[in-house]
């Protein structure tokens, strides 16, 4: 059964969403959405064959993923448990074509992904990340459930994954400070205003701690005006693996709702996410040491 999403539900759909019992929604809503001519997304059926070596499989039988550039890092991190289940079932690392190079560089060492540099001739299994727009579960669980509709994969949900990259020479500094992350895949002012908590929510962490910022040059430009108090250290670099290395050795991380927060959650870091106008549980991270604080 294909999944669908709507940018704007029509009146009949909104009405039915109020009156249809929850247990019927998964069966009835896809049909309603098809009739409403809403936008198709995501998982397409594709022939597959088990093998321990990707080279032994005909290209027409390879299950692969085309991850487009309009989707960010956090969405792909939430897709990784589903890809790991596919890897365990099919027996080969899942080929992925990344639309954004910085996301590709986050998975150079991933044991269950093979990076493609050009698309295969066949139709990809996934063309955008499965997202639970009904907000019934976190996206990383929802993605696994969508895969199970097409493949008899195992019932467990693996933890999200991202490369830890390399150790940094700033190890001692990061062990005695708080790492601040403020990322975003968009520059739209309205979008950013919905994602960034006010200054007052950061102040409780600033007294008596070394304050450290890490991120890209674009992230740093967006952060101007957020911190009334200057950071003690600012590590600015376009290499995402450099930032992953800093995250991997940090003792404490404060972040907004961004892909780098999901990266820290994938590493089970001591993480506080300051949410603002963000849907839970859909956008949650499975990080075992993650605390969420709603900031409006």
C-alpha positions, -999 to +999 in steps of 0.1 A: +000+000+000+015+033-011+017+061+014+005+096+007+008+131+022-011+163+019+001+198+021-035+209+027-063+184+035-097+192+019-129+196+039-141+160+035-107+147+047-106+170+077-141+160+087-134+123+084-102+127+104-123+138+133-149+110+131-130+080+119-118+057+148-080+056+152-078+018+145-094+024+110-072+054+099-044+034+084-068+014+062-092+042+053-070+073+050-048+061+021-079+055+000-093+089+009-061+106+001-058+089-033-093+101-041-083+136-031-054+135-057-028+144-031+009+141-035+024+106-037+055+098-017+080+072-008+081+035-009+078+018-043+078-020-048+109-035-063+121-070-070+149-082-047+172-112-043+192-123-012+230-123-015+260-119+007+278-099-019+263-069-038+284-077-068+266-110-072+233-093-078+219-082-111+213-044-111+176-049-119+172-068-086+191-044-063+171-025-037+184+010-035+175+045-022+174+078-039+175+104-011+167+139-027+184+171-018+154+188-004+154+166+027+178+172+056+201+152+078+176+145+106+152+129+082+179+105+069+191+097+104+155+086+112+155+064+081+187+045+092+169+019+114+148+008+084+178+006+062+196-015+088+166-039+088+168-042+051+205-048+052+199-076+078+172-092+056+187-088+021+223-096+032+240-066+015+246-030+023+218-008+009+230+015-020+221+051-014+223+081-037+225+113-017+212+146-030+233+165-004+270+159-002+272+168+035+247+141+044+267+116+022+299+125+042+281+115+074+279+078+062+313+071+048+319+044+074+283+030+077+284-008+076+249-012+062+250+015+034+269+016+001+272+051-014+261+055-050+276+083-072+250+080-099+215+065-100+208+029-110+187+021-140+159+006-119+133+024-098+145+031-062+127+016-032+127+049-014+125+084-030+119+104+002+119+095+039+087+080+053+073+106+077+044+100+101+022+130+094-005+116+117+020+119+145+013+084+159+049+075+164+085+087+160+096+088+123+124+062+129+097+037+141+073+047+113+099+041+087+106+006+100+068-002+099+066+009+063+095-014+053+077-043+071+047-039+047+070-049+019+097-071+034+095-097+062+122-080+082+128-085+119+104-070+144+130-050+164+138-013+158+176-007+155+190+025+170+196+054+146+231+056+131+256+083+120+294+081+118+313+092+148+341+104+125+375+110+140+388+121+174+397+158+178+427+175+194+403+196+214+393+166+236+402+182+270+383+214+261+351+196+252+353+174+283+350+206+304+325+226+284+290+226+269+287+222+231+260+243+215+245+233+181+222+254+161+215+240+127+189+242+100+184+230+065+164+261+056+171+299+057+135+310+056+131+336+084+096+323+094+109+287+095+139+297+117+117+317+141+096+286+147+127+265+155+149+287+177+141+292+214+145+326+229+178+336+247+164+330+281+163+293+277+201+292+271+211+313+301+206+286+327+235+267+310+259+295+306+270+303+342+303+287+351+307+266+320+330+268+290+307+276+260+315+260+227+299+264+193+304+240+164+288+240+130+291+252+095+297+289+085+260+291+076+250+278+110+273+303+127+258+332+107+223+322+118+235+320+154+244+357+156+221+374+181+211+341+197+238+341+224+240+373+244+272+360+259+300+353+236+311+316+232+344+308+247+353+286+217+338+287+182+347+259+159+335+268+124+341+245+094+321+233+064+333+197+069+305+179+086+327+150+097+348+175+117+316+185+135+306+149+141+340+143+157+334+172+181+299+158+190+313+123+195+337+135+223+315+161+240+302+155+275+272+178+273+253+192+243+226+218+240+208+220+206+178+233+188+156+210+167+181+202+140+198+174+122+229+177+144+207+171+174+195+139+158+232+131+152+240+135+189+210+114+198+222+086+175+255+087+195+235+086+228+252+117+240+242+137+270+218+160+250+192+186+258+170+196+229+152+229+233+121+224+212+099+251+198+067+245+177+080+210+170+057+179+169+063+151+193+065+121+192+070+124+154+103+143+155+118+126+186+152+110+187+158+076+203+188+089+222+189+072+257+205+103+273+182+129+256+161+155+275+134+175+257+124+210+269+095+227+253+103+263+247+077+287+234 
